[in-house]
Amino acid sequence: MTDQQYRCGYVALVGRPNVGKSTILNRLVGQKISITSRRPQTTRHRILGIRTDDQAQLIFVDTPGLHSRQPRAMNRYLNRAATDSLRDVDVVLFVVEGTRWNEDDDWVLEKLKAVSCPVILVVNKTDRVEDKETLLPWLQQLAAKRDFAELIPVCARSGDNLDALEAAVRKRLPQSPPFFPEDQVTDRSERFLAAELVREKLFRKLGEEIPYGLTVEIESFKTEGETLHIHALIWVEKSGHKPIVIGKNGALLKAVGQEAREDMQKAFDRKVFLRLWVKVKEGWADDERALRSLGYQDT
């Protein structure tokens, strides 16, 4: 295929927290790039997932969930990261959840008024709609909210109808040679992915509030022989959170470390030795300087 026929472009996934944007990205790219959990705001950074074949290169931009309430510096950072990702993209995927619509969905819709590229409405989690007869009239209501390029119901968990979504994206990408090497699947480093995998396990195992007050920093990341040695710091906001993260007799931290190490070995294709520590940094999530020092920087 010639460069004149090849297609390449950026595709932003936006939506309120916890609608399944990261799961969709991982499915479309064909491997795990973005971490996932049932907790809203699991995604905290703009992450590229790159899918390349002999006809096109699709560069998906996963974004933090947009939300109207911004009580802390972390919330404001997440919204900036998401809205900044709408600049200079070729297609936007506005992801919503089944028949659930709330004020944050309205807020995202308002943000999309400034977008001139095609916006595809992706209705995820259709498998969770108990009364299937309500789905069609609901989709008609959604279609009336904006002149969407297309409206596509999907189930990211099972992969249902994602082929139709991918086809809809492909035909809207501009003709262009690829921007990235064909074997590159993300713009993020292994060091970044290691921190995210630890944070994913913590989000999945901890209760409602603590995940939002913790972050993970990689202190050391080096190869010795055939083994990758990783030392990670888990920062929490309150001293009372530290024993909860560690767990009784260290059980929770041990389980987090074991699961994260197994995922890292799959992702990095080598043996991993992982050590975890938990430290307290009071109020880091509402401190702009602390956020920057921990890698939460606007791009």
C-alpha positions as a printed Julia matrix, in Angstrom:
299×3 Matrix{Float64}:
   0.0     0.0    0.0
   1.34    3.45  -0.9
   1.67    6.36   1.53
  -1.16    8.07  -0.37
  -3.53    5.24   0.59
  -2.26    4.54   4.11
  -4.24    6.09   6.97
  -2.94    7.34  10.3
  -4.38    9.56  13.01
  -5.14   10.26  16.65
  -8.34    9.05  18.33
  -9.26   10.44  21.76
 -11.42    8.42  24.14
 -13.32   10.75  26.48
 -16.16   10.39  28.94
 -16.97   10.6   32.61
 -15.13    8.33  35.06
 -15.68    4.57  34.99
 -17.48    4.17  31.65
 -14.88    1.73  30.3
 -12.54    3.89  28.19
  -9.4     2.01  29.22
 -10.98   -1.4   28.59
 -11.99   -0.25  25.11
  -8.45    0.99  24.42
  -6.87   -2.27  25.58
  -9.26   -4.27  23.4
  -8.67   -2.14  20.31
  -4.89   -2.17  20.69
  -4.88   -5.91  21.41
  -2.94   -5.8   24.66
  -2.99   -4.17  28.07
  -1.83   -0.57  27.88
  -4.11    1.18  30.38
  -4.82   -0.14  33.86
  -8.42   -0.83  34.82
 -10.48   -1.22  37.98
 -14.03   -0.66  39.14
 -12.94    2.56  40.85
 -13.73    5.84  39.09
 -10.66    7.88  38.08
  -8.38    4.86  37.81
  -6.81    6.46  34.72
  -4.79    9.5   35.79
  -2.62   10.2   32.76
  -2.94   10.67  29.03
  -1.75    7.38  27.54
  -1.3     6.42  23.9
  -2.2     2.95  22.66
  -0.99    2.3   19.1
  -2.5    -0.24  16.71
  -0.58   -0.71  13.44
  -1.28   -2.95  10.44
  -0.61   -2.8    6.7
  -3.52   -0.41   6.06
  -3.54    2.02   8.98
  -2.02    3.17  12.24
  -4.64    4.03  14.87
  -3.25    6.08  17.76
  -5.74    5.9   20.63
  -5.47    8.49  23.39
  -6.84    7.22  26.71
  -7.79   10.04  29.07
  -8.85   10.48  32.7
 -12.59   10.66  33.28
 -14.02   14.16  32.98
 -16.01   15.24  36.01
 -17.68   18.53  36.93
 -16.67   18.46  40.61
 -13.07   19.59  41.11
 -12.49   19.79  44.87
  -8.75   19.12  44.81
  -5.66   19.78  42.73
  -5.7    16.16  41.55
  -9.24   16.55  40.15
  -8.25   19.73  38.32
  -5.18   17.99  36.88
  -7.3    15.05  35.63
  -9.71   17.38  33.86
  -6.87   19.35  32.25
  -5.25   16.11  31.03
  -8.52   14.98  29.46
  -9.52   18.27  27.82
  -6.0    18.9   26.5
  -6.19   15.53  24.73
  -9.04   16.84  22.58
  -6.67   19.19  20.77
  -5.4    18.14  17.36
  -7.08   14.73  17.24
  -8.76   13.34  14.14
 -11.64   11.46  15.79
 -13.22   11.59  19.26
 -14.89    8.59  20.88
 -17.37    9.87  23.48
 -17.94    6.86  25.73
 -21.09    6.59  27.87
 -22.45    3.77  30.0
 -25.53    1.82  28.93
 -28.71    3.67  29.83
 -27.06    5.66  32.62
 -26.6     9.39  32.01
 -25.72   11.97  34.66
 -24.49   15.55  35.04
 -20.9    14.55  34.25
 -22.05   13.19  30.87
 -23.73   16.56  30.25
 -20.5    18.27  31.25
 -18.48   16.19  28.74
 -21.05   16.9   26.04
 -20.64   20.62  26.71
 -16.84   20.32  26.41
 -17.28   18.64  23.03
 -18.98   21.72  21.57
 -15.5    23.09  20.88
 -14.5    19.97  18.91
 -14.66   20.21  15.12
 -13.53   16.67  14.21
 -16.0    13.74  13.96
 -17.4    12.6   17.32
 -18.57    8.98  17.56
 -20.86    8.17  20.49
 -19.87    4.82  21.99
 -22.51    3.29  24.27
 -20.59    0.78  26.4
 -21.76   -1.87  28.86
 -24.87   -2.68  26.82
 -24.76   -6.17  28.38
 -25.78   -4.62  31.7
 -29.04   -3.17  30.36
 -31.6    -5.51  31.95
 -34.6    -4.51  29.83
 -33.3    -4.69  26.26
 -36.52   -3.14  24.93
 -35.5     0.17  26.53
 -32.21    0.26  24.64
 -33.41    1.36  21.19
 -35.53    4.33  22.38
 -32.65    5.31  24.68
 -30.19    5.26  21.77
 -32.6     7.48  19.84
 -32.62    9.94  22.75
 -28.82    9.97  22.82
 -28.63   10.53  19.06
 -30.65   13.71  19.48
 -28.14   15.26  21.91
 -25.63   16.13  19.16
 -24.97   15.55  15.49
 -22.77   12.52  16.1
 -20.81   11.02  13.2
 -22.08    7.6   14.34
 -23.64    5.97  17.39
 -22.24    2.52  18.16
 -23.35    0.3   21.09
 -20.57   -2.0   22.34
 -19.58   -4.28  25.18
 -15.88   -3.76  25.83
 -15.71   -6.57  28.36
 -16.71   -9.2   25.78
 -15.44   -7.32  22.73
 -18.94   -7.25  21.21
 -19.24   -4.83  18.27
 -15.75   -3.39  18.69
 -14.98   -4.42  15.11
 -17.71   -2.02  13.94
 -16.24    0.71  16.14
 -12.76    0.16  14.73
 -14.09    0.26  11.16
 -15.9     3.53  11.89
 -12.66    5.04  13.19
 -10.48    3.77  10.34
 -12.53    5.34   7.56
 -12.35    8.74   9.27
  -8.58    8.86   9.67
  -6.64   11.08   7.26
  -4.35    9.61   4.63
  -0.87    9.76   6.09
   2.2     7.57   6.61
   2.55    6.13  10.14
   3.87    8.36  12.91
   5.31    5.55  15.07
   7.38    2.4   14.34
   5.14   -0.58  13.59
   6.24   -2.48  16.72
   5.56    0.4   19.15
   2.33    0.0   21.15
   2.5     2.96  23.55
   4.34    6.22  24.19
   4.9     5.33  27.84
   8.05    3.76  29.28
   8.31    0.42  31.06
   9.07    2.38  34.23
   5.74    4.22  33.93
   3.85    0.99  33.19
   5.42   -0.68  36.24
   4.08    2.07  38.52
   0.65    1.83  36.91
   0.47   -1.95  37.39
   1.2    -1.6   41.11
  -1.45    1.13  41.38
  -3.98   -1.02  39.53
  -3.61   -3.85  42.06
  -3.97   -1.4   44.95
  -7.12    0.11  43.43
  -8.64   -3.34  43.01
  -7.94   -4.46  46.58
  -8.59   -1.36  48.67
 -11.8     0.21  49.93
 -13.69    3.23  48.66
 -11.6     6.2   49.75
  -7.96    5.17  50.06
  -7.16    4.67  46.34
  -7.7     8.37  45.61
  -5.13    9.32  48.24
  -2.35    7.08  46.97
   0.1     7.08  44.11
   3.09    4.99  43.1
   6.61    6.24  42.36
   9.35    4.03  40.9
  12.5     4.71  42.92
  14.77    2.24  41.11
  14.41    0.41  37.78
  17.45   -1.51  36.56
  18.44   -4.78  34.92
  20.95   -7.05  36.64
  21.8   -10.09  34.55
  18.52  -11.41  33.19
  16.4    -9.96  36.01
  14.68   -6.57  36.15
  14.91   -5.11  39.68
  12.17   -2.63  40.52
  11.8    -0.7   43.79
   8.48    1.14  44.11
   7.24    3.62  46.71
   3.53    3.74  47.49
   2.66    7.22  48.75
  -0.44    7.68  50.91
  -1.96   10.94  52.17
  -2.63    9.97  55.77
  -0.63    8.03  58.36
  -3.76    5.98  59.15
  -3.79    4.68  55.56
  -0.33    3.13  55.77
  -1.26    0.06  57.89
  -4.36   -0.5   55.72
  -2.26   -0.6   52.56
   0.24   -2.96  54.2
  -2.52   -5.21  55.56
  -2.47   -7.62  58.48
   1.03   -9.12  58.75
   1.82   -7.5   55.4
  -0.7    -9.71  53.56
  -2.28   -7.06  51.34
   1.03   -5.56  50.25
   2.42   -9.02  49.55
  -0.59   -9.88  47.36
  -0.28   -6.58  45.48
   3.41   -7.21  44.89
   2.89  -10.77  43.66
   0.1    -9.85  41.2
   1.92   -6.78  39.91
   5.15   -8.75  39.44
   3.34  -11.44  37.43
   1.82   -8.79  35.14
   5.18   -7.08  34.75
   6.87  -10.32  33.72
   4.25  -10.78  31.0
   4.5    -7.16  29.85
   8.3    -6.9   29.92
   9.02  -10.51  28.92
  11.67  -11.1   31.59
  12.02  -12.06  35.23
  11.12   -9.28  37.66
  12.18   -8.74  41.26
   9.79   -6.22  42.85
  10.1    -4.52  46.24
   7.4    -2.25  47.64
   7.48    0.34  50.42
   4.66    2.47  51.81
   5.33    6.07  52.88
   3.21    9.03  53.96
   3.16   12.39  52.15
   0.43   14.44  53.84
  -2.0    16.11  51.43
  -0.06   15.35  48.25
  -3.21   15.1   46.09
  -4.15   18.73  46.83
  -0.65   20.17  46.42
   0.28   21.31  42.9
   4.02   21.11  43.62
   3.75   17.61  45.1
   1.71   16.49  42.08
   4.4    17.7   39.69
   7.14   16.01  41.71
   5.22   12.72  41.47
   4.88   12.91  37.7
   1.48   14.59  37.35
   2.57   17.15  34.78
   0.6    18.8   32.01
   1.86   17.91  28.56
